[in-house]
Amino acid sequence: MYLFRTNQIKFPLIALVILTALVIIAIESPTAYGKDQELQKLSHFVQSTKVNTAAMQIFREGRDLIEAQNWQKAAEKFRDFITGYPKDKDLDAALYWYGYALQKQGLKDEAVKPLIRLVDNYPSSTWRREADALLVVLGRQDKVNEALNRDNCEIKILALQSLFQADQERAITFVTEVLKANQTQCPGLQAAAVSLLGSHAGARAIPMLLEIARSNPDMKLRLTAIRRLGEQHTDAVADELIKIYDTDRNKDVRIQVLRALAESRTPRGMAKIVEVARAGDDVGLRGWAIRYMAELRDANSLDELIRIYDSDKTPEIRVQIIRVLGEREDPKARAKLLEIARAGETPEIRIEAIRRLADHRRLSMDDLLGLYNGETNTTIKQAYLRTFADSEDPRAQAKLFEIARSGEPMDLRLFALRRLGDKDDEQTVNQLIAMYDGEQNLQVRGALLRGFGNSKHKSAVHKLMVIARNDPSVELRKLAVRYLGESKDPEAIKFLEDLLK
């Protein structure tokens, strides 16, 4: 005899007895039940809480209103608790009493919502029994049944796990039966059964897992079985997985097979992944194969990735390889990325390499400055400027100011100023203000003004006032006035009032 049945969910008898009793009491004498039982529990709950927080103060006020049978005010108080303290440890209790107070006002539809939230989100709550009973009173036995089904399903999965540990033979027999049954009331049980079969039964599970992986109509079960097959670590299983990959056109299945082959760490599995990465019939699947190759973190896979990059001109494949090279803590990967950053075939590829090197801190500031100074392509130079802007190295900030001041092309000067303006620290703002006074080019002055125009620092506000009143350029004066209004600074508002006089 097994621990439980597979064809239907049976509610625990004691749970039904308790619910029935609660419903009878609630229907025949809801007021008495509330006062004699629930209110005692509520008062004890509040009194046992010693911490005097703002949240608990609201809860106590709600308790007092419940005792006074002021249902509307009580509902409002517990609603305030729920919205004001959504992560509080006592939210489950507040949800129950909010629903209770709404039900007392005859607001049945509104009362159901917090009760369902309690049952769904806090299945182990000490207020769960009361919520179940009140849902039955409100005519929502279906929600109580759903919650009981969910609890029962979780218990069944835990029981199956324990059965595998206690008696593997009986567990395997049970899995065979449960996979044949229609588990509409516990849909997660079959997926858990397949997963547990693969992790506990070893080689004995292979025939059943292969059957599920090849043709089971439930896609979740197929993917679970394929994943578990990868954990068998044998070339024989890898060969079967390869057959599935070659014959099945479903993309999710093929991705899962690639993942399983990578986890198998078998020679045949790895050969298949390399084959797909090199010349697969789908660019997206080739990208997945490259990702799984990269996860191996060995020298052979790295060498193979570099060879694929050198021989394949497909942009998507090259970008994918650059990304995985950026994640490798290997001097050879860094050297390849530097090579691409310096002399890649397209600006897009070079920029991707620069981004990956910078994101993973694989470039020193000396490297970056040297690469920038030797670069002629404006678009690629802008990529280096982004990297300077993201750096905390003082030399990066100095380089941005040098570019903003210098005889570089106007696009680069303006780009550098935009990046400096994004920083909004006091030192940078003051440097931009100082640059404004010595700059003659109106376009650059406009960029400088925008750079400190959104700053909340007083020096920026004061400079905007000077520009708004005295600058020779009417357009820049207008721009300064706009930024002063957006600042909402008291001095700025007073200045604008004076300007209107």
Disulfide bonds with the S-S distance in Angstrom:
Cys153-Cys186 1.87
